[in-house]
Amino acid sequence: MLQKGNLTRMKRYLSLLSIPIILSIGQGCSSNLQKSAALTPVDYVNPYMGNVSHLLVPTYPTIHLPNSMLRVYPERGDYTGDRLQGLPLIVTSHRGSSAFNLSPFQGDIANLKPVIDYDYDNEVIKPYAYQVYLENQQIAVDYGVSHQSAIYAFDFTNDETPRLLFNSRKGSLKWDGTGLAGSQDIGNNTTVYLYVIPEAKPSTVQVLQNDALSTQTEVTGDDAAILLNFEKQKTLRLKYGISFIDAQQAKANVTREIQDYDIAKVQKKGRDIWNETLGKIQVSGGEENDRHVFYTSLYRTFERPVNISEDGRYFSGFDGKVHKDEGRPFYTDDWIWDSYRAHHPLNVLIDGKKEADILNSFVRMSEQMENFWLPTFPEINGDSRRMNSNHGVASLLDAYQKGVRDFDFEKAYQAAKGALTEKTLAPWSAKPAGKLDAFFKEKGYIPALHPGEKETIPEVHHFEKRQPVAVTLGTSYDLWCLANMARLLGHEEDYVFFLKQSFNYRNLFNEETKFFHPKDDKGNFIAPFDYVFSGGQGAREYYGENNAWIYRWDVQHNIPDLIKMMGGEQQFVKFLDEMFNVPLGKSKFEFYAQLPDHTGNVGQFSMANEPSLHIPYLYNYAGEPWKTQKRIKTLIHQWFRNDLMGVPGDEDGGGLSSFVVFSQLGFYPVTPGSNEYAIGSPFFEKSVVKLNSGKELVITAKGLSPENKYIQSATINGTALSRPWFSHDEIANGGTLAFEMGPKANKKWGADQ
């Protein structure tokens, strides 16, 4: 027989289950509910999409509010893990490990460990809520999240003492008589803090350290744990706040955001916030699964960067100090190598204020670091300087060109200039420029080593290598962006200088093979050479994560020149077609053992990594946009699906998903900083985008169906559109993009550009 508390919790549990969402993996409600209830944007979100990886890192079913500091997901290795290692309290970085841990249980405390493993069932995850049943303890768990705080409720079945075990993996915990204060070191002189306020006061408090319990209220060290023991009761509720400033601020955060212990109220508010945020883009028509993929992808783009301002202050991992935010939120946890391509342009399109605050944060980071250099991989505990190139400059230019200008553009330029001219171009390094960079400035390319040749440059990472082709091409684009920033600021001498350097990609072009090919320091192409497999692990000795077939197209800023170098439009298209048809060249086992990031294959094309995202749109530039339309529809339906393996590679917290969002709307920013969007093929009969200006962009696709994927004709703002692109200026103040769709390609539309 259900007790009153359990009955109430069961009703809450069933109500969350009944929120209409269609998940192909069997989560969610019955088909009758699916058909009868009207779905809101958040109902289409499937947090489990991509939770089983094709090879590397899966997506995680993250519970959080948009761009908020508090993020959690289940404490397990991956989706297929059938045990939970405690319950989460905060994840401090995208796809990073949790800080702290919470283990509810009842009864015996003999042989207690800092974290309890659970068998579990009936897990339900929404962007704003989490519910799970801990089988071996017979505990029903309910969870709701706010921006910097959250609330847990536990329903206990057994008539035994309920207990809550908290663990700080590397830090301290203290019961102060009212709440539990905690801290954990997360590296680089950065600490995350916790303050927990249970609804009922514990009857006793114990410390667990070195597998022994003692009657204390404070503990410090690795796996430091505190046990709160309560009088017998069927339901326990607690709320908690987190902070990167101190425990008192964590307490202030939870007190400000969650006034009582009404978990339904917290979940409803979270649901409303998600619907408002995702509702900035309303789509209708098209296939049901496409809407699930769309809104799930859009949800993924709000997982980061995160706003870490707390009551007007923030802790900066870039100088280890607490700063006033001066009325503007401070954002971090942004992997710019991934996000500059589509994630930042999406922010510009639908939330320019947030994007301006993010870019303003970039400038602040630059000021706070030892050298005034633009960040490349800003995280909670500072800039990890991962990947290659300095693509933050593209986000600065792209926003400014599109009218998002509420940040210091001159300071941003100087920071970007410093990163490109004073910091080494060697990947994964924060060291000053050295011999490699001097060579680049003189010769216009990064020199490669021959197989077996010993590395002598101290700035070069032992595993990541020089990546000479990737760095030369990526830096050429960065220099084009820097040149255009200089032009807009009136720095004419800099403009001319950097614009000339933006053609450095030409220095590695092999006229005979039409590939970008590494050269040694004598100017000789490395030979013999295999454009699929040369370069060792991840092709890093010459490229970066992907092979030469992907970097063949990495001249985003001067596609007409690339077409000319390859022998004209027909030859360019032939090479594109060839890439989608060349086989792996070895068994899958051998191919992916060397190139694990190069998944999502169609021939040598890889849908799974960011350097590939613009490639399907390149047909537009060579007179055959119908092939872009076909490729985009095929690629997304092949590789982005509403199921557990529905993401082809590392999603990177919006890096891949923002490509899906743009592509399903029907266009994509091939060259961030250029002010132009390339047209693909829309997935919905109607899309309404609430723009940064407050106006709306309405996209219609008359006659759309799975077969009718080809554009027959188009208009923009009522005027015939015969080119496969449009400018941001044409839609910045609202507008209409209308397509007539058909089952066969209109090879004339857009062919003359």
N, C-alpha and C positions, 0 to 999 in steps of 0.2 A: 504493500500500500504506500502511495506517495505521501510524504509529509508536505505540509503547506509550502515550505520554502522550496522543496524540490519541484512541486507542481508549478510554482511561479517561474522557476528557472527553466523547466521543461517547456512552458509556454513561450518564453523568450527564445529558447533554442529552436522550437518549431517555427516561430515567426521569422527568424533569420533564414531558416531553410526555405521558407515559402516566398522570400523575396525573389521575384522571377528572374532567373538567369539560366541561360542555356549553355551547358558545358558538355562537350562531346565526350569527356572522360567519365561522365556519370555523376558528377557533383551537381547539387542544386535540387530543383523542385520537379514535380511531376509534369508530364506532358500536358495535362489538362490545364494546370496553372500557367504553363508557358504560353498556351494558345489564348487563354482568356484575359490575361493581364497585360496592360500596356507597359512596355519596357521604357525605362528612363536610361540615359547614357551609362550610368554606373552599373546598371543591370546587365549590360552587354559585356562588361569586363570579366575576363577569365584569368585570374591570377596564376592559374596552373599552366597556362599556355607556355610551352617551352621548358617546363620544369625537368624534363629528361633531355639531356644534351645529346647532340650527334657525336660529339667527341670531347670537347673541352668543358667550359663552364656553363651550367644551365641557367635559366632565369630562376628567380626566387619569388614565391608568392608573398610579396611585401605588403605589410599592413602599415599604412601611413597616410597623412594628409598631404596635399600637393606641396612639394618643395619644402617640407617641414623637417625639423631637426630629429624628431623621434621616428625611427623606422624599426620594424621588427619583422622577422619571419620565423617559422618553426625551427626548433633546435634539432636538426637532423642533417646528415651528410648530403642527401638529395631526396627527391620525391619518393624514390623506391625504398628508402630506409624505413623499416617498420618499427623503429623505436625512436622516441624523443629523449634527448639529453636535457632534461629540465625544460623550463619555459623561458622565453626571451624577455628582456627588458629594454635593450637598445642595441642596434647595429650602428657602429660609428662610421662606416664607409660603405660605399656601394659594393655589394657582394662580399663584404668583409665579415669577420667573425663577431659574435655578440660580445658586448661588455656586460658583466654581471650575469647572474643566473638565478632563477627562482624555482624551487622544487616543493610543491605542496604534497603532504602525505598525512597519514594517520597511524597511530599506534606505536609500534616498537621502534626504539631509537638505537638498538644494538647494531654494531657494524655499519654505522652511518657514514656515507661518503659525501663530499661537498656537492655532488650533483647526482640526482636520482634518474635512472633510466626508466622510461615508461613504455609499455605497450599502449597503443592508442587506436581510436576508431572514431567514426562520425565527425571527421574534421570538415569544417566549413570555413572558407576564407573569403572575405570581401575586402576591398581596398581599405575599409574603415573598421573592420571587425574580424574577430577570430574566435572560433569555438572548437573545442575538441573534448573527447571523453578519454580519460586516462584509465585504461581497463584494469591494470593490476592494482590500482589504488581506488577504483570506483569513484572517481572524482570528475564531475562535469565542470569544464572551464569555459568562462565567457570573458571576452576582452573587447574593450573599446579604446580608440586612440584619439588624442588631440594633437596639437602642434608640438608641445614640449612636455606633455604629460599623458598619462593613460590610466585606465582602471581595469582591475581584474575582479572577477567574482568566482568563487569556488563553491560548488555544492557537494557535500560529503555524504556518502551513503551509509557508511559504517558508524556504529555508535562507539567511536573511540576518540581519543584526543586529537583534534586537528592541529597540524603543525605547518609552518612555513620556513623553509630553509633558503637563506640568501647566500650567494657566493660572489665575492669579488676575486676575480682570477689573479689579479696582481694589484693589491691595494689595501683598503681598510673598510671596516664596517663598525658602526657604533649605534647602539640604542640609547637615545637621549631622554627616554621617559615619555616622549610623545610620538616620536617617529624614528625611523631607521635612516641614518646618514651613511653614505658610502662614497668611495672614490676608487677609481681604477686607472692605472697608467696605461695609455695606449700608444706610447712611443713618441720620440722627438719632443720631450718635455711638455707633453699634452696629457691632461687628465680629464676624464669624464666623471661627473658627480651624480649622485642619486639621493633622493629623499622619498621615503615610503611612509605613508600614513594609513595604518589599518583602521577600519571602522571600529573594531573592538580592540581594547588594550590587551596585550598578551599577559597571561598569568605568570609565566616565567620566561627568562631569556638565558640562553646558553651559547657558548662559543665552541665551534668545532675547528680544531687545528691539529694537524698531524694525527688524524683519525681518532682524536680523543675529545670528549666533551668536558667543559668546565663551566662553572657558574660565574660568568663574566658578562660584561655588556659591550666590550670593545675588542677588536682583533685586527691585526695587520699582518700582511705577508702574502705569499702565493697561495691561491685557493683558500683565502681567508673566508670563513663562513660563520654566520650567526643563525641560530635556531630560535624562532618565536613559537612558543607553546601557548595554546588558547584553551579556555574552558570548552567543554563539549558543546558543540553547536553544529547545525546542519549547513549553514551558509557563512562564508567569510568573504568580506569585500575589502579591497585596499585600493588606494590610488597612489600614484607616484609621479614625481617630476624628475627631469634630467637637466643637466647643465654642463657647460664647459668652463664655467667661471668658478663656482664653489657650491657646496651643499646647501647653503642658505638660499642661493639663487634657485637651486632646484626646488626647494620648498616653496619659494615665491612663485615659481612657474606653475606648480600644481595647484597652489591656492588660488591663483588668478584664473586658471583655465577650468578647473573642476571643483565646484563648490560643495557638492554632496556626493552620494554614492549611487546615483541613479545611472546605471550603465546604459539603459535604453536611451536616455537623453543624450549621452555622449555619442552613442552610435548613430542616432538620428541626425545629430548635428554634423557628424562626419560624413554621413550619406548625403546630406544637403550640400555640404561644401564640395564634395566630389561631383555631384550633378551640376552645380553651378560652373565648376571648372571645366569639366568635360563638355558641358553644354555650350561652350564657346564655339564649338563646331557641331552643327546638327546635320546628320545625314539621313536620307530616306530613300527607299527603293533599293534596287539591287538585291543581291543574295543575302540571306540571313547570316550565314557564316562570315561574309565579308564585313558585316557590321560588328560582329564580335571581334574579329581581327582588328578592325579599325579602332574601336574604343579601348581594346586592350593595349594596343600600340600607343594610343594617346595617353593612357594611364601610365605607361612605362616612361614617357617623356617627362613626367612630373616627379619622378623618384629623386632626381637631383638636377642641378645643384641645390643645396639646402641652405635655408635662411637660418643662421645661427645667432642672430641678434636676440638678446634677452633683456627686456625692460630697458632698451636704449643702450645696452652694452654688448660687447662680444669679446670672446677670447680668440686671439689670432695665433694660430700655429706657425705663422710666418715670422714672428719675432718673439713669441712666448709671452705676450703682454695682453692685458685687458684694455680695450679701447671704448670710448664713446662712439656710437654709430652715427651721431650727428643727424639723426632723423631719417637715415637711409639704411635699410637692412643690409647686412653683410652676408654674402653667399660664398660657399665653397663646396668642395667635392664635385669637381667638374673635369672629366678627362677630355681635354680640348682636342687632342688628336682625333678622337671619335666624334666629338660634339660640334665642331665647327662646320661640318659638312651640311647637316640638316637640322640638328637640334637647336642651335642658336638661331638660324633663320626662321624656324618655326616660332620661337619666342618673339622674334621681331614682328612676325605677322600677327600674332594673336595677343601678345602681352608685352608691348614695348616698354612699359614702365618697369616690369620685372627685369627685362633684358638690360635696360639702362643701369639698374641697380647691380646686376651681375657684372657688367663691364666696369662700373665704378668700383666694384670690389676688386677686380683685376688690378686697377690702378693703385688701390690701397695696398694690396699685397706687394706690388712692385716697390712701393715706398717703404714698406715694413721690412723687406728682405735686405740682406747685407749689401747686395748690388741692386741697382734700379733696373731690374730686368723683368719683363713680362713673364708671368707663370706659364708653365706648359701642362702641368698635371696637379692643380691645386686640390688638396685634400684637407680633412679636418685638422690634421697635425702638420700642415705645411705643404710645400711643393715637392713632390717626389721626382720631378723631372723625368718622367718615363716617356717612352716612345721617341720618335724622331721629329725634327723640324720644330717650328715655333708658330703654330697655326692660330694662336690667339689673335694675331694681327689680322687674320681674315674676318674674325667675328667683330673686331673693332670697326673695320672698314665697312663691312656689310650693314651693320646697324646704322652707321652714320649716313651711308648712301641712301638708306631707306627712311631717313627722317628721325631715327632714334638717336638723340644727341645730348641727352641729359647726363653727360659725363665729360671729364676734362680730356678733350681729344688731343690737345697738345702734349699733355703729360703721358697719355696713352701712346702717342707716337714715339716719344722719347724712350719709354719703357720697351716698346717693341724694337726700336732701333738698337737699344742696348743688348737685347736678347739675341739679335741677329748679327751684331758686329763685335760685341765684347765677350759674350759667352761662347763656349765651344759649340760647334755644330754636331759634335759626336753624340750619338743617341744615348739616352739615359745618363746624362752627365750634367752637373751644375758647375763644372770647372770653367775657369776663364779660357778664352781662345788660346790655342797653341799652334804647333807646326801644321797640323791638319787644316786649320782655319786660314793660316797664312797662305798655304798652297791654294785653297779655294779662292781666296781673294786675288791671287795672281793668275791662276790657270782657269778658274771658272768651273771646277768640278772637284769632288772628293776622290782622291786616288784609291784604287783597290789594291789589295795584296794578291799575289799569286797563290794557288793552293800550296799549303805547307810553309809559306813565308811567315816568319815570326813578326808579331806585332810589337812595335817599339813606341807607339804613342801612348802616354800615360792616361790621357783622357778617355781612351776607348774602353768600353765595358767588356769584361772578359767573355760574357755570353752573348751580348747583343751585337758585338762587332761594330764595324764601321758603317754598314748599310749604305755604301757610297752612292749607288744609283738612287735609292729612295731619298737620301738626304739631299742630293743634288737637285732632284726634281722637286721635292717638297719645298726646299729653300728657294728655288726659282719662283715658285708661286708666292711664297711669303714675301719675297723681295718685290714682286709685282704689287702685292697689297701695300707694302711699305711705301713704294713709289707713289701710289695713288693717295695714300694718306699725306705724303709730303706735298703733292700737287694741291690737295684741298686746303692745306695749311699755308700754301705760298712758299714752301721751301724748294724753290726751283732747282737749285744745284743738286740737292738730295734727290729730287724727282728724276732728273736726267741720269744721275749716277745709278740709282737703284733700278730704274727701268731697264737700263742696259744690262745689268746683272740678271734681270728676270728672264733673259734669253739663255741663261747658262745651261738649260736642259739640252740645247743643241750640241753642246760639247761631248755628250755621251751617246749621241744618235749614230747608229751604225747604218750607213747608207746602203750597204750591201744587203743586210738582213732586215732592215727597217724596225729593229728593236733598239731600246735603250740598253747599252752594253757597257759594263764596267771597263775602265782603263786603268793602267798602272801609272806610276808617277813619271814615266817616260812618255806617256801619251799613246801607249800601245794597248789595243783591246786585249783583254784576258782571253787566252786560247789554249787548248780547245774549250768550247763552251756549249752547255746545254741550257736552253732557255726555260726548261721545266725544272731541272734538278740541280743545276750549279748553284753553289752558295751555301751548302751545308744546312744545318738545322734552321728551319724557317727561312731559308735563303738569305740569312742575315749577313753573310760575308759580302753580299752584293746588293740585295734588295731588303725587304723587311716584312716578315710573316707571310707574304705572298710572293709568287715568282715573277719572272720577267713578263709573262703574258698579261698580268694585271698592271704592272708598272709601265707597260707599253702605252697606256692611255693617260698617264698621270701628268698631263699638261692642261689642267683645268682652265688656266688663265689665258691660253692662246691656242684654242682648238683649230682655228683656220690655219695657223702655222703648222700645227701637227698634221693636218690633212695634206698640206702642201708637201711637207717632208716625206710623207708616205706615198706620194705619187698622184695625188688628186682624189676626188671624191669616190670614184668607182673602186680604186684600189683600197682606199680607207674602209669602205663598206665590206669589201672582200676580206680584209684582215679581221674586221669585227666578226663577220660570219664564221671565219675560220676558228677564231678563239672559242666560239660556242660549240665547236664540233671536233676539235682536236682531243683525242682520248688522253687519259691520265698518263699513259706511258709505262706504268708499272702496276702491280696489283694494288688494290686499295690499301692493304696493310702497309706496303712499302711507301706508297705515296703519302698517306696521312701520318706515318711515323716520322717523315721528314718535314711535312708541311701541315701540321695539325690545325692551323688557323684557316687553311685553304679548303674548308668544307663548303657544302651547298653547291656542289659542282654541276655545271652544265658545260661539258667539255673542260677547257681550262679556266673558264669563268668561275669565280667563287662568289656566291651570294651571301657568304657568311662573314665577310670582313669589310670594314668601311672603305678601303681604297677602291673597292669595286662599285660603289653605289651609283656613281654618275655614269658608268660605262654604258648601260642600256639606252641612255638618252642621247648618246653620241650620233646615232643614225640621223637625228634631227639636223645635225650640222652638215650632213653630207648628202642631203637631198632625198632621204628615204625615211621620213618620219613614221610611215606605216609600220616599219620594222620595230621602232621603239614602242609603238602601241601594242604590237603583238608580244614583244619580249616582256614588257612590264606586266601585262595580264598573266602571261605564262609563269614568269618567275615568282610573282607573289603567290599565285595559287599553288605552285609547287612547294614553296619553301616557307611561307608564313600561313600557318593553318591553326584553326581553333582546336588544337589537341596538345597532348603532352610533349610531343616532339615538334611543335609548330614554329620553332625558331631555329634557323640553320646553323648558328654559331654563337659566339659571345655577343650578347645583346648590348652590353656596355652601358646600361642605364640610360637608354634613350638614343644611343648611337645608331642602331639598326632600326628601331621602332619609328624614329622620326622620318626615315626614308619611306616607311610603309604609309605613314600618315599623309605625307605629301603625295606619294604616288597614287594612293587611293582617291585622293581629291582630284587628281588628273594633271599635276604639274610638279616640278622639282627644281631646286636651286643648284644647277650644275656648277656654277662658279660663284660661290659666296663672295660678295664684294662687287659684283658686276651689275646688280640691280635687275637682273633678268631671270625669268623662270622658263624652263623648257617644258613643253606640253607632252604629256604621255597619253593615258587613256583613263577616263574617270570610271569609278567602280559603282557610283550611286546615281540614281536618277536626279537627285537634288541634294546639294550640299550648301549650307549657309554658314559662312565663316564670319564671326564677329571680329572685326579688325581692330588693330591698335588705335585707329582713329575714332572708334566708336561706331563707324559705319559697317555695312555688311557687304561681303563678296558672295554673290549667289552663283553657283555653278549648276547648270542643268545639262542633262544628257538625254535628249529625246530619242526614244526607240532603243534604249539600252537593254541588253540581255546578255547572257553568257556568250552567245554567238555574235551579237552585235557589238564588237569591241573596237571597230575601226571608225575613226572620225571621217565623216563624209563632207562636212562643212562646219564652220564655226563663226561666231560673232563675239565681239567684245564691246560691251556698252552699246549694243545695237548696231555696231559697224562691222562689216564683213572682215573676218580675220583669216588671212591666207598664209600666215607664217606660223611655224610650230613653236612659237615663243611669245611672251608678252613681258612688259616691264612692270616693275613694282609701282611705278608712278601711275600706270593705267588703272590700278585697282586700289591704291592707297586710301582714297576717299570713298571707297565703296564702288560697286560695279556689278556687272553681270557677264559671265562667261558662259556662252550657250553652245552646245555641241549637238549636231545631228549624227547619230550613230548608225552603222550598218554592218552586215555580215561579211562583206568583202572589202578589201583595202581600196581606198581611193588614193591611188599612188601619185595623183597630181596635187592633192592637198598638201600644202606646206613644202612641196618639193623645190620651189624656187626661192624659199625663205623670204 
